[in-house]
Amino acid sequence: MGQVHALYTTPDITTARRFSRAIKLACDELYEDPFNRRARAALLKLIVDDSPEADAALVRALAEMTH
């Protein structure tokens, strides 16, 4: 029988997943109402303010997984 692996997670993976989920939700909200200024501002904030941290976390997580 195959071995069952526990879900592998680290703080970096959690950060990247959280950011990805936030982007998806922000895009969904903007898709529902493309003229919603609050939704546009929220998506822009995520991209400008939060993406550098999420990108760095993803790079670290991928490096951990390949070493």
N, C-alpha and C positions, 0 to 999 in steps of 0.2 A: 504494500500500500504506500501511497505517496505521503510525504511528510507535510503536515499542516504548519504553515508559517504564520506567526503572529503579525498583525499589521505593524509595519515598521514606520515609526514616526519619531521625529525630533522637533525641537522648537523651530528650526529653520523650515522644515516641511510644513509645520502648522502655520507659520507666518505666510508662506507662499500659498497654501490652500485658502487661508482666510482672505488674502488679497484677491485671489482668483474668484472666489465666491462673491466678494464685494463688487468686483468689476462686473460680473454676470448680473447681479441684482441691479446695479446702476444702469447697465445697458438695457435690461428688461424694462425698467421704469421709463427710460427715455424712449424706448421703442413704443411703449403704450401712448406716450404723449410727447412727440418730438419738440414741441414748443414750450415744454415745461422748463422754465429757467432754473428752478431749484434742482431738477434732475440733471440738467447740463452742468451746473456748478458743482454738484456732488461728484459727477464722473470726472470732470476736469481736476478737481481736488485730488481724487484718487490717483489719477495719472501723473500729475505734477508732484504732489507731496509724498505719496505713499509708494509709488512704483520703485524708486531707487532702493528703498529698504527691502521690498519684496524681491526685486531682482537679485540683490546681494544674497538674500536668504536662499533663493533658488540655486544660485551658483554654489554656495557652500553645501547645500543638501546634495546636489549632484556630485560634487567632489567627494563627499563622505561615502556616497553609494558606490563610487567607482574605485575607491581605494581600499 
